Amino acid sequence: MRLGIMGHRGLSPQVEAQVHTFLCELIDGIAAEELVGTRWVSDGPGAWFAQIVLAHGGRLGVVIPAVGYRESLPDRHRPVHDELTARAVEVHRAGLREPNARAHQAGTDIVVAWQTD
């Protein structure tokens, strides 16, 4: 089973806690051997989702929406991004240069397409 999410960076601490709890509950209901979580691993829900999938024993598919995406992330998050990307069983690159709205839409399209493969 492939499961992808969309998220938003910069959530309030209360909303972060709610989203994290929801993701844990959602993943807990899926057999680990059947789970492939797909997302780009931005700081916030994208990384939490990836970490929860891996901790549950699932596999991870990572989308890189643009060549410059990693550099657009906060410095503190880049090691997390690198670790999660290295642990992915699949990495799909959208091929765009700049991490802008167009690249994020391309990344979203890839996540959605992976759900229907």
C-alpha positions as CSV (number, residue, x, y, z in Angstrom):
1,M,0.0,0.0,0.0
2,R,1.3,3.4,-1.0
3,L,0.4,6.3,1.2
4,G,1.3,9.9,0.4
5,I,0.5,13.1,2.3
6,M,0.6,16.8,1.7
7,G,1.7,19.1,4.5
8,H,2.6,22.6,5.4
9,R,5.6,24.0,7.1
10,G,5.5,26.5,9.9
11,L,2.6,25.1,11.9
12,S,1.9,26.3,15.4
13,P,3.1,23.9,18.2
14,Q,-0.5,22.9,18.9
15,V,-1.2,22.0,15.3
16,E,2.1,20.2,15.0
17,A,1.2,18.0,17.9
18,Q,-2.2,17.2,16.4
19,V,-0.7,16.4,13.0
20,H,2.0,14.2,14.5
21,T,-0.6,12.3,16.6
22,F,-2.8,11.8,13.6
23,L,0.1,10.5,11.5
24,C,1.1,8.0,14.2
25,E,-2.5,6.7,14.5
26,L,-2.9,6.5,10.7
27,I,0.4,4.6,10.2
28,D,-0.3,2.3,13.2
29,G,-3.3,0.9,11.4
30,I,-1.3,-0.3,8.3
31,A,0.7,-3.5,8.2
32,A,4.4,-2.5,8.0
33,E,5.3,-5.0,5.3
34,E,2.6,-3.5,3.0
35,L,3.5,0.2,3.6
36,V,5.4,2.5,1.3
37,G,5.1,6.2,2.4
38,T,5.8,8.7,-0.3
39,R,6.6,12.4,0.1
40,W,9.3,15.0,-0.2
41,V,11.0,15.4,3.1
42,S,10.6,19.0,4.0
43,D,10.9,20.2,7.6
44,G,7.6,19.6,9.3
45,P,4.9,17.0,8.3
46,G,7.0,15.7,5.4
47,A,9.8,14.6,7.6
48,W,7.6,13.5,10.4
49,F,5.6,11.3,8.0
50,A,8.8,9.7,6.7
51,Q,10.2,9.1,10.2
52,I,6.9,7.6,11.4
53,V,6.8,5.3,8.3
54,L,10.3,4.1,8.9
55,A,9.9,3.6,12.6
56,H,6.8,1.5,11.9
57,G,8.9,-0.7,9.6
58,G,7.5,0.6,6.3
59,R,9.5,1.7,3.3
60,L,10.0,5.2,2.1
61,G,9.7,6.8,-1.4
62,V,11.1,10.3,-1.6
63,V,10.4,13.0,-4.2
64,I,12.9,15.7,-4.9
65,P,10.9,18.5,-6.5
66,A,13.8,20.6,-7.7
67,V,17.6,20.4,-8.0
68,G,18.0,23.3,-5.5
69,Y,15.4,21.9,-3.1
70,R,17.8,20.8,-0.4
71,E,19.4,24.2,-0.3
72,S,16.0,25.9,0.2
73,L,15.5,24.0,3.5
74,P,16.6,25.4,6.8
75,D,20.2,24.5,7.6
76,R,19.1,22.6,10.7
77,H,16.9,20.3,8.6
78,R,19.4,19.4,5.9
79,P,20.9,16.5,7.8
80,V,17.4,15.1,8.4
81,H,16.6,15.4,4.7
82,D,19.8,13.7,3.8
83,E,19.3,10.8,6.2
84,L,15.7,10.2,5.1
85,T,16.6,10.4,1.4
86,A,19.5,8.0,1.9
87,R,17.0,5.5,3.6
88,A,14.5,5.7,0.8
89,V,13.9,2.6,-1.4
90,E,12.9,4.9,-4.3
91,V,13.8,8.5,-5.1
92,H,12.1,10.3,-7.9
93,R,13.4,13.7,-9.1
94,A,11.0,16.1,-10.8
95,G,13.9,17.5,-12.7
96,L,13.1,21.2,-12.2
97,R,15.8,23.6,-11.2
98,E,14.3,26.0,-8.7
99,P,12.3,25.1,-5.6
100,N,9.3,27.2,-6.4
101,A,5.5,26.7,-6.6
102,R,5.9,25.0,-10.0
103,A,8.4,22.5,-8.5
104,H,6.1,21.9,-5.5
105,Q,3.2,21.2,-7.8
106,A,5.3,18.8,-9.8
107,G,6.3,17.0,-6.6
108,T,2.7,16.8,-5.5
109,D,1.8,15.4,-8.9
110,I,4.5,12.7,-8.5
111,V,3.2,11.8,-5.0
112,V,-0.4,11.5,-6.4
113,A,0.7,9.5,-9.4
114,W,2.6,7.0,-7.2
115,Q,-0.6,6.4,-5.3
116,T,-2.3,5.2,-8.5
117,D,0.5,3.0,-9.9
